[in-house]
Amino acid sequence: MPLIPFNKPYMTGDELYYIKNAVNRGKISGNGYYTQKCHDFFKQIIGFRNCLLTSSCTDALEMTAILVDIEPGDEVIMPSYTFVSTANAFVLRGAKIVFADSYQNNPNIDATTIESLITLKTKAIVVVHYGGVACDMGLIMDIAKENDLFVIEDAAQAIDSYYKEKPLGSIGHLATFSFHETKNIISGEGGMLVINDERFDKRAEVIWEKGTNRSAFFRGETDKYSWVDVGSSFLPSDVTAAFLFAQLENLQKIQSRRKTLWNNYYESLKELEEDKVLKLPQVPDYGTSNGHLFYIVCKNIEERSQLISFLKNNNVHAVFHYLSLHKSPFYMKENKNTELENCDIFADRLLRLPLYYELDAEEQNMIIDLIISFFRKR
Ligand SMILES: *Cc1c(COP(=O)(O)O)cnc(C)c1O
C-alpha cells in the first residue's frame, strides 16, 4: 500500500501560467503586478481594509512588533501552544513574553485568563486562531480596549474562517497570514500583514520597503526616495505573488474540498468521542472551521505514541506538533516556573491526521478505519 503522507502541497495547475506571465512582464521584484492583484483580491473578495504581502508570516509578525513599537522590557501576552515565530518576532525587539494557557477543550488562548496576566508593562496581546478556529475576539478586544493594549491576530492558519460574520484577520489592530506550503493557500514560503487600524498604514509600507519611502515615491507622493525609518526587506518577489494569485483564484474549490475532508473525519470519529475514547476539535458558536487541520486528542502521551506507530506501520503518516513554548529550552533559561496545564495536555496528546486537497475518499476511509480499529481493539 502506498504511503499516505501527512501533507501534500496542492498545485492548482495555473501557477506556471501566472509565473510565466510575471517573467514576461520583465519586472519580478516586489510590489509588482501580481502583488497588486493579490492585494486587490484580499481587499475586494475577503474584505480586508489594507494588506501587504510578505515573504512569510514570520516576517509579517516581525513587522507587527516594529509597528506597535515594542521596546525592551515590554510584555506581550500570547498562548504557549503556538509556533515559535509568534514569540520570536517580539523577542527580537526585546519583549518579555508572558504565556497564557489554552482552554480545556480547545487549544486557543483562554481569554478569561488574559486579564490576570496584564501588568503596567503589557503592550500587546497576540492571539493565534489554532487550526483556523476563532479565538474569543469579542472578549479579547474588550479587554484590550479597557487596558489600552494592541491586539495582533496570528491568523497563519485562518484564511477563509470567521468570528461571527467577520473574517479572521480583520478584527485585531494588525493580523498576519502564512502561505507556507503546509497551509490551505500556498506560495512555498509566503505571508501577509493585514492592517485594520489606519494609524499603521503609512509606516507599515515604509518598514516593508527597507525603511524607505519608495512606495510613496513611485506613486509620485514625494519627490525624493529616502531612508525614513527602520525596516527590512519584507516584501516577496512578484514570482511568489504570481504563484499565490493562482491559488487565490481557486480558493473556493480548495476550501470546499478541505472542509468536506474535515467534516468526514468529524462525523466518522464522533462515535468514539461519544464513547469518551478520544476528543475531537470543538468549534465554538462564534467560530467556523476552515478545514485547515484535523486532530484528535488521545488519553495520554503513551497512547498517542502507540497510535502514531500503529498508523505508520499501516503506511499513514500522522504527526503531533507544538511543544509548549513555556517549556522550551530558550524560554526556560529565564523563566522556570510557568505552569500551563491545558497547553501541556495538548502538547502531549494532540495528534494531527493527514488532511490535504488530494487526499481521496478511499484513503481517508482507510485512515478512519485504522483509527477506529486501534481504539476499539483495546
Ligand atoms: C505556519 C505558522 C507560522 C509561520 O508561518 P511562516 O509563513 O512559515 O513564517 C506562524 N504562526 C502560526 C500559528 C503558524 O501556523
PDBQT file of the ligand as one rigid body, heavy atoms in Angstrom, charges set to zero:
ROOT
HETATM    1  C1  LIG A 401       2.756  28.492   9.961  1.00  0.00    +0.000 C 
HETATM    2  C2  LIG A 401       2.660  29.361  11.139  1.00  0.00    +0.000 A 
HETATM    3  C3  LIG A 401       3.523  30.453  11.338  1.00  0.00    +0.000 A 
HETATM    4  C4  LIG A 401       4.721  30.714  10.472  1.00  0.00    +0.000 C 
HETATM    5  O1  LIG A 401       4.415  30.934   9.159  1.00  0.00    +0.000 OA
HETATM    6  P1  LIG A 401       5.603  31.157   8.100  1.00  0.00    +0.000 P 
HETATM    7  O2  LIG A 401       4.877  31.670   6.898  1.00  0.00    +0.000 OA
HETATM    8  O3  LIG A 401       6.212  29.808   7.875  1.00  0.00    +0.000 OA
HETATM    9  O4  LIG A 401       6.558  32.117   8.652  1.00  0.00    +0.000 OA
HETATM   10  C5  LIG A 401       3.314  31.286  12.424  1.00  0.00    +0.000 A 
HETATM   11  N1  LIG A 401       2.304  31.072  13.284  1.00  0.00    +0.000 NA
HETATM   12  C6  LIG A 401       1.475  30.028  13.149  1.00  0.00    +0.000 A 
HETATM   13  C7  LIG A 401       0.362  29.849  14.129  1.00  0.00    +0.000 C 
HETATM   14  C8  LIG A 401       1.626  29.132  12.083  1.00  0.00    +0.000 A 
HETATM   15  O5  LIG A 401       0.788  28.103  11.960  1.00  0.00    +0.000 OA
ENDROOT
TORSDOF 0
